[in-house]
Amino acid sequence: MSPSPRRPAGVTVLTCGDPAGIGPELAARVWANLGAALPFAWIGDPRHLPAGTPVAPIGTPAEAAEAARHGLPVIALPFPEPARPGRPSVANAAGVVAALDRAVDLVLAGQAEALCTAPISKQVVAEGAGFAFPGHTEYLAHRAGGPPVAMMLVGGGLRTVPVTVHIALAEVPARLTAERIESTIRVTAAALRQDFAIAAPRIAVAGLNPHAGEGGLMGQEERRVIAPVLERLAAEGLAVSGPHPADTLFHPAARAGYHAAVCMYHDQALIPVKTIDFAGGVNVTLGLPFVRTSPDHGTAFDIAGTGRADPASLTAALRLAAEMAARRSARA
């Protein structure tokens, strides 16, 4: 595993994402709304920003705080083609990956305190740059040396963590191994302590089947796989509960009983967060040696360049990145 980064420089680096999507315009809008109150360094081609965006060129993230008083701090990375909103180009795919690599290099070197990633098109980077990873999460784990990681969704006071992510629903039962469930819970507990300053985290774990299997009448995964893991972790002193029926796990009274909910599959975790806080949800990668957040939306090619994109999720992602990094720094 790569060593943990040195003491950070106090700034988040933000990747450009796919330049044909809403990433560049959202970066410009967040800077226009917040300026130096939430400094970040944008990595990308300045030509891809909306016309008229004040640009403050910088060489290192450390310059961003001062530069943000005058314009959007930009670490320039030339791309082959201009951006055409809503019309992604495979010619720019290598630039998208290069921006991500530059950002990772900066956080690993301790020149930035956190990484925030704008959305990419997995199809475009696969076709144009040979990007062989399902998404940011897997690639960042690879760059960090392969630590166990998990994806957390944060929004509306709720935190959820899926055990399985981007796979077909039919494949989920076979992927729900005891080892995978245990790893996800352990990574979640460690992150709640380190990144959210929760000394004694309480974790609720959802079942896979309706009514959490109804004692085996509606499925055996709860009894055979999930419950034994929870019993073992509880015996170690970890405050885990479940498996709970997912349909009663997310109402307000239930949410008051835990700090995070570990779910068995993608939609079980994402639907409650997006229902409670669709515009302001944040995607966090747990388990990395650096902080990484992302807005909880995609490239939105259909509205790119129209001015209709909502900056709330990116703003929340940048704020959360700064908060998490400050907590890590305080613990260090």
VENUR-V244016 format. One record per residue. N is the residue number from 1. RES is the residue in one letter. D_LAST is the distance of its C-alpha to the last C-alpha in Angstrom with 1 decimal. Layout:
((N/RES/D_LAST) (N/RES/D_LAST))
This chain:
((1/M/19.0) (2/S/17.5) (3/P/14.2) (4/S/11.1) (5/P/11.4) (6/R/10.2) (7/R/8.6) (8/P/11.0) (9/A/14.0) (10/G/14.1) (11/V/17.0) (12/T/18.0) (13/V/20.7) (14/L/23.6) (15/T/26.1) (16/C/29.8) (17/G/30.8) (18/D/34.5) (19/P/36.2) (20/A/39.2) (21/G/37.1) (22/I/35.7) (23/G/32.3) (24/P/33.4) (25/E/35.2) (26/L/32.4) (27/A/30.0) (28/A/32.7) (29/R/33.2) (30/V/29.6) (31/W/29.4) (32/A/32.8) (33/N/31.7) (34/L/28.3) (35/G/28.4) (36/A/25.6) (37/A/24.3) (38/L/22.4) (39/P/22.2) (40/F/22.1) (41/A/23.6) (42/W/26.5) (43/I/27.4) (44/G/31.1) (45/D/34.6) (46/P/35.5) (47/R/38.9) (48/H/37.7) (49/L/36.5) (50/P/39.1) (51/A/41.8) (52/G/41.1) (53/T/37.3) (54/P/36.2) (55/V/34.1) (56/A/31.8) (57/P/31.3) (58/I/28.1) (59/G/27.0) (60/T/23.2) (61/P/20.8) (62/A/19.9) (63/E/23.5) (64/A/23.4) (65/A/22.6) (66/E/25.7) (67/A/27.8) (68/A/27.4) (69/R/29.6) (70/H/32.4) (71/G/32.1) (72/L/30.2) (73/P/27.8) (74/V/29.0) (75/I/28.0) (76/A/31.5) (77/L/32.3) (78/P/36.1) (79/F/37.6) (80/P/41.2) (81/E/42.6) (82/P/42.4) (83/A/41.0) (84/R/43.7) (85/P/42.3) (86/G/43.1) (87/R/44.4) (88/P/41.7) (89/S/42.5) (90/V/41.7) (91/A/42.0) (92/N/38.7) (93/A/36.9) (94/A/35.6) (95/G/34.2) (96/V/32.3) (97/V/30.7) (98/A/30.1) (99/A/28.2) (100/L/25.9) (101/D/25.4) (102/R/24.8) (103/A/22.1) (104/V/20.4) (105/D/20.7) (106/L/19.0) (107/V/15.8) (108/L/15.8) (109/A/16.3) (110/G/13.4) (111/Q/16.3) (112/A/15.6) (113/E/12.8) (114/A/14.9) (115/L/18.3) (116/C/21.2) (117/T/24.4) (118/A/27.9) (119/P/30.4) (120/I/32.4) (121/S/35.7) (122/K/35.3) (123/Q/39.0) (124/V/39.0) (125/V/36.1) (126/A/37.7) (127/E/41.1) (128/G/40.2) (129/A/37.3) (130/G/37.6) (131/F/34.3) (132/A/34.5) (133/F/31.6) (134/P/32.2) (135/G/29.7) (136/H/26.3) (137/T/24.4) (138/E/26.1) (139/Y/25.9) (140/L/22.2) (141/A/21.8) (142/H/24.2) (143/R/22.4) (144/A/19.1) (145/G/21.1) (146/G/22.3) (147/P/19.6) (148/P/21.0) (149/V/20.7) (150/A/22.3) (151/M/23.4) (152/M/22.7) (153/L/25.0) (154/V/23.9) (155/G/26.6) (156/G/28.5) (157/G/26.1) (158/L/26.5) (159/R/24.2) (160/T/26.1) (161/V/25.3) (162/P/28.4) (163/V/28.8) (164/T/31.2) (165/V/31.2) (166/H/33.8) (167/I/36.6) (168/A/40.0) (169/L/40.4) (170/A/42.9) (171/E/40.4) (172/V/37.8) (173/P/39.3) (174/A/39.3) (175/R/35.7) (176/L/34.5) (177/T/33.9) (178/A/32.2) (179/E/29.6) (180/R/28.8) (181/I/28.6) (182/E/26.4) (183/S/23.9) (184/T/23.8) (185/I/23.2) (186/R/20.4) (187/V/18.6) (188/T/19.3) (189/A/18.1) (190/A/14.7) (191/A/14.3) (192/L/15.6) (193/R/12.8) (194/Q/9.9) (195/D/11.6) (196/F/14.1) (197/A/12.6) (198/I/15.6) (199/A/15.2) (200/A/18.6) (201/P/19.6) (202/R/23.4) (203/I/24.7) (204/A/28.3) (205/V/30.0) (206/A/33.1) (207/G/36.1) (208/L/37.7) (209/N/41.3) (210/P/43.1) (211/H/42.7) (212/A/40.1) (213/G/43.1) (214/E/45.3) (215/G/45.3) (216/G/46.1) (217/L/48.9) (218/M/47.0) (219/G/44.9) (220/Q/43.4) (221/E/39.9) (222/E/38.5) (223/R/40.3) (224/R/40.0) (225/V/36.5) (226/I/34.2) (227/A/35.1) (228/P/34.7) (229/V/31.1) (230/L/30.3) (231/E/32.1) (232/R/30.2) (233/L/26.7) (234/A/28.0) (235/A/29.1) (236/E/25.6) (237/G/24.6) (238/L/23.3) (239/A/24.8) (240/V/26.8) (241/S/30.3) (242/G/33.1) (243/P/34.6) (244/H/35.6) (245/P/38.4) (246/A/36.7) (247/D/39.4) (248/T/38.3) (249/L/34.5) (250/F/33.8) (251/H/36.0) (252/P/34.3) (253/A/34.9) (254/A/33.5) (255/R/30.3) (256/A/29.6) (257/G/29.2) (258/Y/26.2) (259/H/22.9) (260/A/23.8) (261/A/27.0) (262/V/27.2) (263/C/30.4) (264/M/32.7) (265/Y/33.5) (266/H/32.9) (267/D/35.2) (268/Q/34.5) (269/A/30.9) (270/L/31.7) (271/I/34.9) (272/P/33.5) (273/V/30.7) (274/K/33.1) (275/T/35.7) (276/I/33.6) (277/D/31.9) (278/F/33.6) (279/A/32.8) (280/G/29.2) (281/G/27.7) (282/V/24.6) (283/N/23.9) (284/V/20.4) (285/T/19.7) (286/L/17.5) (287/G/16.1) (288/L/15.4) (289/P/12.5) (290/F/12.7) (291/V/13.9) (292/R/17.7) (293/T/20.1) (294/S/23.9) (295/P/26.8) (296/D/28.7) (297/H/31.9) (298/G/33.7) (299/T/35.4) (300/A/38.2) (301/F/40.7) (302/D/43.4) (303/I/42.2) (304/A/40.6) (305/G/42.0) (306/T/43.7) (307/G/41.2) (308/R/40.9) (309/A/37.3) (310/D/35.1) (311/P/31.7) (312/A/30.3) (313/S/28.4) (314/L/26.9) (315/T/25.9) (316/A/24.2) (317/A/22.4) (318/L/21.1) (319/R/20.1) (320/L/18.3) (321/A/16.5) (322/A/15.3) (323/E/14.4) (324/M/12.4) (325/A/10.5) (326/A/9.8) (327/R/8.6) (328/R/6.2) (329/S/5.1) (330/A/5.4) (331/R/3.8) (332/A/0.0))
